[in-house]
Amino acid sequence: MNDNKKIAYFSAEIGLSSDIPTYSGGLGVLAGDHIKASADNGLNMVAITLLYKEGYFKQEIDDQGLQKEFYPSFDYDKHFELIPKQVSIKLRGRNILINVYKYIYFGEKKHSIPIYFLDTNIAENHEDDQKITLRLYSGDSDHRVLQESILGIGGIRLLEELGHTNIHKYHMNEGHCSFLTLELLRKYNNDEQLVKEKCHFTTHTPVPAGHDQFQISNCQKILGDLLPSDLNLESLKNDNILHMTELGLNFSSSANGVSELHGNVAQKQFPNYNINFITNGVHHISWLGDDFKSLFDNKLSGWRQNPDLLSDLNTIEDTELTNAHQLQKEKLLKEINSNISNKFSSEILTIGFARRSAEYKRARLIFYDIDKLIDASNSQIQIVFSGKAHPNDLGGKEIIKDIYKTSKNLKNKISICFLENYNMRLGKLITSGVDVWLNTPLRPNEASGTSGMKAALNGIPNFSILDGWWAEACIDGSNGWSIGSPDYCNDKADSDSLYKRLKNEIIPLYYDNKKNWCQIMRSSINTSVDYTAHRMIQDYIKKYYK
Ligand SMILES: *Cc1c(COP(=O)(O)O)cnc(C)c1O
């Protein structure tokens, strides 16, 4: 396929399924989809990540809307095999042993990709070191340096130990992996040019919280000799800060953002490096709901291996399409109705909003002017929310609380449900079961927005700010709708646009013109063909894995 050139894919989080909770959101789910589509396409790839035995947290929300976090350990033994290899690394002056668990992902044609999960939770290690890999995105910044050292440096040592000496490209999925470049420099006797030729970097967000920056003095204390003293980075020279994105970019020959718009934003963010783009995509087999899957299995044989077949739906009747959608909607409503007293009806236009609860995603925008929302909705919509806030993100937790409060206040006007513990299972249920997918980020902060692609794939039109993928995919009024103006972005203007289009276009179309609604569903699926991980991987092969 790819001349069998071997790719080593590094990511701090990988989301494969909801019973392996080693991911927090879009970044991890995308990494999982990247690996799955690579396997479908027969790529010669190995993937490296950390084993968080207590994963990312499990969310519960009390009746006041307060998020509570729980850390049950998951059944890693059931999914992974402990391999008889260990590597070690010296951090904080202590030697740390790293255990390695293997998971094998099999693609559509049974091509396999091994994923190695690194684990320091071993009795031989110092008590403090045992906890390094225990939880995802936990602890202070020193803890992150420790985790990222295990991932980057430990990961390269593991590849050596396993005999993967002929890696063609090391693909860093975000700056969490950038320490791998330091180990490669040692491996290649400080031949910077050679290291650069072997490295590719993907940046996933313009939001500062997504770019780790560490005091260099702390890194020196933790890494000791493992940190070269002559790194030539702007942030180091100017502020004594080790900026992990800059480190990764500095030792890569190529780099990309994850949509056209984000590529441009990232280029401005890091003007000293050349940043291009490949728009993200989703693994179509994983994200299509079961009823659409059976429909396509009957009518579009071959669609699993070749998702381009989804661009011609002429053999499928409107009723077949709407029946499949309605069945998927009922599965979602069953889950919703087991959670709330204010029951959802399968006849009512259902709007979905589910993503990490972060300020820039503006989950509360639809509640900006309650009177206008009530007027626009005219008792004809119901809304389902879901999403976790990072345990330290008080603003994100406040958003969840506000949604709870508002849904209580609106009880007699609009049914609103917040489903606890957003994960891949719920993500699939919601993105395959609502009628309209809402996304209202503060542009240009939504780098891609893969949940919208999952919805489109399931024939669910997007109703979204022109940010991330939607800025390039939206054919307004045909495959969904835009919110706001492409020229400016603020809460007042955007919410007004939202209410207006909901009232004048979306609600009337849904209830009074089923034929045209069905046409929009078809266009959504048509659009999604360009936003599959299958297409994304072809792009990586052509541009960066060559
Ligand atoms: C797809 C997915 C995401 C990413 O959604 P965005 O649109 O990028 O916010 C996050 N979490 C889960 C569980 C997902 O399935």
The ligand as a Tripos MOL2 file, in Angstrom:
@<TRIPOS>MOLECULE
LIG
   15    15     1     0     0
SMALL
NO_CHARGES

@<TRIPOS>ATOM
      1 C1        -16.1300   13.0520   18.5350 C.3       1 LIG1
      2 C2        -15.9390   13.2450   19.9830 C.ar      1 LIG1
      3 C3        -15.3640   14.4280   20.4720 C.ar      1 LIG1
      4 C4        -14.9390   15.5500   19.5750 C.3       1 LIG1
      5 O1        -15.9830   16.4320   19.3640 O.3       1 LIG1
      6 P1        -15.7620   17.9470   18.9230 P.3       1 LIG1
      7 O2        -16.8060   18.2250   17.9400 O.co2     1 LIG1
      8 O3        -14.4000   18.0500   18.3330 O.co2     1 LIG1
      9 O4        -15.9000   18.7520   20.1580 O.co2     1 LIG1
     10 C5        -15.2090   14.5660   21.8390 C.ar      1 LIG1
     11 N1        -15.5830   13.5960   22.6980 N.ar      1 LIG1
     12 C6        -16.1380   12.4490   22.2700 C.ar      1 LIG1
     13 C7        -16.5320   11.4140   23.2620 C.3       1 LIG1
     14 C8        -16.3410   12.2390   20.9040 C.ar      1 LIG1
     15 O5        -16.8920   11.0860   20.4890 O.3       1 LIG1
@<TRIPOS>BOND
     1     1     2 1
     2     2     3 ar
     3     2    14 ar
     4     3     4 1
     5     3    10 ar
     6     4     5 1
     7     5     6 1
     8     6     7 2
     9     6     8 1
    10     6     9 1
    11    10    11 ar
    12    11    12 ar
    13    12    13 1
    14    12    14 ar
    15    14    15 1
@<TRIPOS>SUBSTRUCTURE
     1 LIG1         1 GROUP 0 **** ****
